[in-house]
Amino acid sequence: MALVEISTPPLSACPTDNPRAGTTAVALVIGRPISLHQDLHSGLVDQGVEVTVRSPDVSADQLGGTTHAHPSAPNDVFVDGQVTAETIIVTTEFLSEGRGLVARWRERAAQSEENNRIAAAAVDASSDYSTCRLLVLCDGRAVSHAGPEVHNAKRLAQRLKYEIEVDGTPVVSSSYLVVGTTSPLPEAIEAIARWCRRETAPIPK
């Protein structure tokens, strides 16, 4: 299971010596209520990660509540009122291209609009943090052949990193992971949970 970091890499298991490794993790998950988004939410909570959910279609003051992994879990570290490092996970799905020129155009337009909403939500959320870590998780299980969904996830991760940093929040790491036939969802959730707890770090490619 590879968690790749940006320049842009996929998410891979590289052990860390982070002093906060293994402590309670807090993650903000941004995405529409697709099955991947819901499965990730429940899976991370089961793995001991506190999850706050946000839809890209709502404003910041409509931010969803936090699902606590444990009622006595500590908060993140604060400096001057800001969270020193926050984990943002974006969930999306690759919209497979239909047959015919018009169908493909419509799918690409829908994918572009989806990415625009996600980017706006991620930039808005990141402004609350002093730094952030970013992961784009894409559902490619409906795609018949690998390739386009990886390109979309990588390109979206690069875009989010750029726009978040232009807005003023440094991105500590930016990664992507595509769930598909070679990346089963249960294994992906376990890898993401370890990354959230800072037990592993993306391997630069």
N, C-alpha and C positions, 0 to 999 in steps of 0.2 A: 504494500500500500504506500504510494508515494505522495507526500504533501510537498508541492514544488514551490519554491520561493521565487519572487520576481527579481530578477532581471527580465525573465520571469520563470521560477521553478514550480513543479508539483510537490505535494506534501509527503515527505519520507521520514522514516524513523531514525533520527540522529540524536542520541542521548545528550542531555545538557547537564551542566553543573550549576544551573540557576538555583540560588538559595531559596527561591519560592516554589521550586518544583515539588509537586505532590500536595500543595496547599489547595484550599478551596478555590475553584476557578469561577469567574463570572464572565458570561458571554452575551453580547447583544446579537440576536439573529434577525436579519432583515429579509423579508420575502413575502410573496403572496402565499395563501394557504394551499399550496400544492401538496401532494402526498409526501414529497421529499422534505419539505419544510416541517410538516407535522411529525414525521418520523424522526427527524433530527432533533427537534425540540424534546420529545419524550425520551429519545435515546440518550441525549446528553444529561438530562435530569437523572436518569437511571444510573449514569456513570459518575454522578456526583458533581455535576456542573450546574451552577445557578444560571438560569436562562431568562433573559428579557426579550420579548418578541415585539417586533415592529413591522407594520406593513408599509411598503413604499408608496401606498396610495393614501396615507393619512399624514396629517401634520404632526410636528413634534409634541404638541400638547395632548395628542391622542395616543401617545406611546403606551403600549401594552404593559401589563404588570409583570413582575418578576416571579418566576417559578423557582422556589428555593430547593436546593438539593438537601439541605439540612437546616433546621431553624436556628441553630447556634453558629452557623457559618460566618466567619469574619468578613468584613467589607474589604474592598481593595485599598491600596495605599494612596493617601491624598497628600498633595502639596499645594498650598495656597488655594484650597478649595477645588482643585482639579484632580481627577483620577490620573495617576502617573502613567499607567498603561492600561488600555482597555482592548478587549478582544471583540472584533466585529466579524460576524460570519454572514455572508450574503448567499441566499439560496435562489437558484434560478433553474430553468429547464430549457433545453435546446429545442426550438420549434423546428421540427423536420420540414424540409422544403417539399412542397407539393409538386405535382407534375404540371408542366406548362409554365410559360413565362409569367403570366398574370398571377398564378398561384405562388410562384417563387417570390415574386415582387411583394405580394401581400405578407408572406411569412417573414421576409427580411424587414419589412416596415414594422411589423408587430414586434420582432426581436429588438429592433432599434429603439422603439418606444419603451419596451420593457427595460432595456438597459439604461435609458434616460431616467426613468422613475427610480430605479435602483441607485444610480449615481447621485441623484439629488438627495435621497434619503440617507445614503452613507455619508455624504459630505456634511449634511445637517447634523447627523448623530456624532460624527467625529469632532465637531467643534466643541463638545463638552469635555474633551480629554486633552491632556498635555501631550500624549503620544498614543499611538494605537497599533495593534496588530490586525491584519486583514486576511480573511480567507474567502474565496469565491468557491461555492460548492454547486456544481451543475449536475442536473439529472439528465444523463444521456442514455437511459435505458430503453427509450423508445426509438433510438436511432439504429438503422439497419447496419451501418458501417461506421467505424470509428474515424474521427478526423475533424469534421466541422464543429462538433461540440467542444472538443479540446481547444480549437482555435478561438471559439467564442469566449470560453471561460478564461483563457489566458489573456485575450485582448481586453476583456472586461476588468480583470484584476489589474492590468497595467493602467487602464483608464482611471479606475478608482484610486489607485496609489497616486497618480499624477494630480487628480482633482482635489483629493484630500490634502495633499501637501501644498498645493497652490492656495488652498483655503487657510493654511497656517498650522495644520497639525502634522508633525513628523510621523511617518509610517515606519515603525521598527522593522516589520517584515510584511511582505505581501505574497500570498500563495493562492493556488487554485487546486481543486480536486474534482475530477469528473467521475460520477458514479455510473457504472455500466456493467456489462457482462463480465469484464475482467476486474472490476472493483466493487464487490458486493457491499451493499449498504451496511450490514452489521460490522464488517471489518472497517469500513470508512468511519463509522461513528466512534469506534474504539480508538482509531488513530487520531481523530479530531479531539476526542476527550483528553488523550495524553498530551496533545499539543496545547489545548486550553489550560491544562494544569502545568504547562511549561516543563514537562518531563522529556519532551522531544522537541526538536526544532527542524524547520525545513532545510533540506539539503540544497544549496545553491547549484544551479546547472550552468 
